[in-house]
Amino acid sequence: MGTNGNGKRNGWTYNKETLKNKIENNKYVKDVRQKLMEEKLRKKLKK
């Protein structure tokens, strides 16, 4: 959390790096979920 000069919290502070990491992590999570769904479909179709 970021703070103003008077010590009060002003919410989350974001810079380019943290935003980039957030996007990359979301993309990674999406890729993993997609692979899991594809595996489930393959198993279903084999039966």
N, CA, C and O atoms as a GROMACS GRO file, in nm:
protein
  188
    1MET      N    1   0.084  -0.119   0.000
    1MET     CA    2   0.000   0.000   0.000
    1MET      C    3   0.088   0.125   0.000
    1MET      O    4   0.194   0.128   0.064
    2GLY      N    5   0.044   0.224  -0.071
    2GLY     CA    6   0.115   0.350  -0.072
    2GLY      C    7   0.060   0.442   0.035
    2GLY      O    8  -0.054   0.425   0.080
    3THR      N    9   0.138   0.537   0.075
    3THR     CA   10   0.091   0.633   0.175
    3THR      C   11   0.113   0.775   0.125
    3THR      O   12   0.208   0.802   0.052
    4ASN      N   13   0.024   0.863   0.164
    4ASN     CA   14   0.042   1.005   0.136
    4ASN      C   15   0.143   1.062   0.235
    4ASN      O   16   0.190   0.989   0.323
    5GLY      N   17   0.177   1.189   0.221
    5GLY     CA   18   0.272   1.252   0.313
    5GLY      C   19   0.222   1.253   0.457
    5GLY      O   20   0.302   1.255   0.550
    6ASN      N   21   0.089   1.251   0.475
    6ASN     CA   22   0.036   1.256   0.610
    6ASN      C   23   0.018   1.117   0.673
    6ASN      O   24  -0.035   1.105   0.783
    7GLY      N   25   0.062   1.014   0.603
    7GLY     CA   26   0.057   0.879   0.658
    7GLY      C   27  -0.072   0.804   0.630
    7GLY      O   28  -0.084   0.688   0.667
    8LYS      N   29  -0.168   0.869   0.566
    8LYS     CA   30  -0.293   0.799   0.533
    8LYS      C   31  -0.272   0.714   0.409
    8LYS      O   32  -0.196   0.750   0.319
    9ARG      N   33  -0.340   0.601   0.406
    9ARG     CA   34  -0.326   0.513   0.291
    9ARG      C   35  -0.407   0.567   0.175
    9ARG      O   36  -0.518   0.617   0.193
   10ASN      N   37  -0.350   0.558   0.055
   10ASN     CA   38  -0.419   0.607  -0.064
   10ASN      C   39  -0.446   0.495  -0.162
   10ASN      O   40  -0.462   0.521  -0.282
   11GLY      N   41  -0.453   0.372  -0.115
   11GLY     CA   42  -0.480   0.259  -0.204
   11GLY      C   43  -0.351   0.198  -0.256
   11GLY      O   44  -0.241   0.236  -0.214
   12TRP      N   45  -0.366   0.104  -0.346
   12TRP     CA   46  -0.249   0.035  -0.401
   12TRP      C   47  -0.175   0.123  -0.499
   12TRP      O   48  -0.235   0.195  -0.578
   13THR      N   49  -0.043   0.117  -0.491
   13THR     CA   50   0.038   0.191  -0.589
   13THR      C   51   0.087   0.091  -0.694
   13THR      O   52   0.142  -0.014  -0.659
   14TYR      N   53   0.068   0.123  -0.819
   14TYR     CA   54   0.111   0.037  -0.928
   14TYR      C   55   0.215   0.110  -1.011
   14TYR      O   56   0.204   0.230  -1.036
   15ASN      N   57   0.315   0.035  -1.054
   15ASN     CA   58   0.407   0.088  -1.154
   15ASN      C   59   0.406  -0.007  -1.273
   15ASN      O   60   0.339  -0.110  -1.270
   16LYS      N   61   0.477   0.026  -1.376
   16LYS     CA   62   0.473  -0.055  -1.499
   16LYS      C   63   0.513  -0.199  -1.472
   16LYS      O   64   0.455  -0.291  -1.529
   17GLU      N   65   0.613  -0.218  -1.385
   17GLU     CA   66   0.661  -0.354  -1.359
   17GLU      C   67   0.554  -0.440  -1.294
   17GLU      O   68   0.532  -0.554  -1.336
   18THR      N   69   0.487  -0.388  -1.190
   18THR     CA   70   0.386  -0.469  -1.121
   18THR      C   71   0.269  -0.499  -1.213
   18THR      O   72   0.214  -0.609  -1.210
   19LEU      N   73   0.230  -0.401  -1.295
   19LEU     CA   74   0.121  -0.426  -1.389
   19LEU      C   75   0.160  -0.533  -1.490
   19LEU      O   76   0.079  -0.620  -1.524
   20LYS      N   77   0.284  -0.527  -1.538
   20LYS     CA   78   0.332  -0.626  -1.634
   20LYS      C   79   0.331  -0.765  -1.571
   20LYS      O   80   0.287  -0.861  -1.633
   21ASN      N   81   0.380  -0.775  -1.446
   21ASN     CA   82   0.380  -0.904  -1.378
   21ASN      C   83   0.239  -0.957  -1.360
   21ASN      O   84   0.214  -1.076  -1.376
   22LYS      N   85   0.147  -0.868  -1.327
   22LYS     CA   86   0.009  -0.910  -1.306
   22LYS      C   87  -0.049  -0.968  -1.435
   22LYS      O   88  -0.115  -1.072  -1.433
   23ILE      N   89  -0.024  -0.899  -1.546
   23ILE     CA   90  -0.075  -0.946  -1.675
   23ILE      C   91  -0.012  -1.080  -1.712
   23ILE      O   92  -0.082  -1.171  -1.757
   24GLU      N   93   0.119  -1.094  -1.693
   24GLU     CA   94   0.187  -1.219  -1.727
   24GLU      C   95   0.135  -1.333  -1.641
   24GLU      O   96   0.116  -1.444  -1.690
   25ASN      N   97   0.112  -1.306  -1.513
   25ASN     CA   98   0.062  -1.410  -1.425
   25ASN      C   99  -0.078  -1.452  -1.468
   25ASN      O  100  -0.111  -1.571  -1.467
   26ASN      N  101  -0.160  -1.356  -1.504
   26ASN     CA  102  -0.294  -1.390  -1.550
   26ASN      C  103  -0.289  -1.473  -1.678
   26ASN      O  104  -0.365  -1.568  -1.693
   27LYS      N  105  -0.199  -1.437  -1.768
   27LYS     CA  106  -0.186  -1.512  -1.893
   27LYS      C  107  -0.140  -1.654  -1.862
   27LYS      O  108  -0.190  -1.750  -1.922
   28TYR      N  109  -0.046  -1.669  -1.771
   28TYR     CA  110   0.004  -1.802  -1.732
   28TYR      C  111  -0.109  -1.886  -1.674
   28TYR      O  112  -0.125  -2.003  -1.709
   29VAL      N  113  -0.187  -1.826  -1.585
   29VAL     CA  114  -0.298  -1.898  -1.524
   29VAL      C  115  -0.399  -1.941  -1.630
   29VAL      O  116  -0.449  -2.053  -1.627
   30LYS      N  117  -0.427  -1.852  -1.725
   30LYS     CA  118  -0.522  -1.886  -1.831
   30LYS      C  119  -0.470  -2.002  -1.914
   30LYS      O  120  -0.546  -2.093  -1.948
   31ASP      N  121  -0.339  -2.001  -1.947
   31ASP     CA  122  -0.281  -2.110  -2.026
   31ASP      C  123  -0.294  -2.243  -1.953
   31ASP      O  124  -0.328  -2.344  -2.014
   32VAL      N  125  -0.266  -2.242  -1.823
   32VAL     CA  126  -0.273  -2.366  -1.746
   32VAL      C  127  -0.416  -2.418  -1.743
   32VAL      O  128  -0.441  -2.537  -1.761
   33ARG      N  129  -0.511  -2.328  -1.720
   33ARG     CA  130  -0.652  -2.369  -1.716
   33ARG      C  131  -0.696  -2.426  -1.849
   33ARG      O  132  -0.769  -2.525  -1.855
   34GLN      N  133  -0.651  -2.362  -1.958
   34GLN     CA  134  -0.688  -2.410  -2.091
   34GLN      C  135  -0.634  -2.550  -2.115
   34GLN      O  136  -0.704  -2.635  -2.170
   35LYS      N  137  -0.509  -2.576  -2.075
   35LYS     CA  138  -0.450  -2.708  -2.093
   35LYS      C  139  -0.526  -2.812  -2.014
   35LYS      O  140  -0.548  -2.924  -2.061
   36LEU      N  141  -0.566  -2.777  -1.892
   36LEU     CA  142  -0.643  -2.871  -1.810
   36LEU      C  143  -0.778  -2.903  -1.875
   36LEU      O  144  -0.820  -3.019  -1.876
   37MET      N  145  -0.844  -2.802  -1.929
   37MET     CA  146  -0.973  -2.824  -1.995
   37MET      C  147  -0.955  -2.913  -2.118
   37MET      O  148  -1.038  -3.001  -2.143
   38GLU      N  149  -0.848  -2.891  -2.194
   38GLU     CA  150  -0.823  -2.974  -2.311
   38GLU      C  151  -0.800  -3.119  -2.272
   38GLU      O  152  -0.847  -3.211  -2.340
   39GLU      N  153  -0.728  -3.140  -2.161
   39GLU     CA  154  -0.705  -3.277  -2.113
   39GLU      C  155  -0.836  -3.344  -2.075
   39GLU      O  156  -0.858  -3.460  -2.107
   40LYS      N  157  -0.922  -3.270  -2.005
   40LYS     CA  158  -1.051  -3.326  -1.965
   40LYS      C  159  -1.132  -3.365  -2.087
   40LYS      O  160  -1.194  -3.471  -2.090
   41LEU      N  161  -1.131  -3.280  -2.189
   41LEU     CA  162  -1.205  -3.310  -2.312
   41LEU      C  163  -1.151  -3.435  -2.380
   41LEU      O  164  -1.228  -3.519  -2.427
   42ARG      N  165  -1.020  -3.447  -2.386
   42ARG     CA  166  -0.959  -3.564  -2.449
   42ARG      C  167  -1.001  -3.692  -2.378
   42ARG      O  168  -1.037  -3.791  -2.442
   43LYS      N  169  -0.997  -3.689  -2.244
   43LYS     CA  170  -1.035  -3.807  -2.166
   43LYS      C  171  -1.182  -3.842  -2.189
   43LYS      O  172  -1.219  -3.959  -2.198
   44LYS      N  173  -1.266  -3.738  -2.197
   44LYS     CA  174  -1.408  -3.760  -2.218
   44LYS      C  175  -1.432  -3.823  -2.356
   44LYS      O  176  -1.512  -3.916  -2.370
   45LEU      N  177  -1.362  -3.772  -2.456
   45LEU     CA  178  -1.383  -3.820  -2.592
   45LEU      C  179  -1.331  -3.962  -2.612
   45LEU      O  180  -1.383  -4.036  -2.696
   46LYS      N  181  -1.230  -4.002  -2.535
   46LYS     CA  182  -1.174  -4.137  -2.548
   46LYS      C  183  -1.274  -4.241  -2.498
   46LYS      O  184  -1.273  -4.354  -2.547
   47LYS      N  185  -1.359  -4.206  -2.404
   47LYS     CA  186  -1.453  -4.303  -2.345
   47LYS      C  187  -1.564  -4.339  -2.437
   47LYS      O  188  -1.650  -4.419  -2.401
   0.00000   0.00000   0.00000
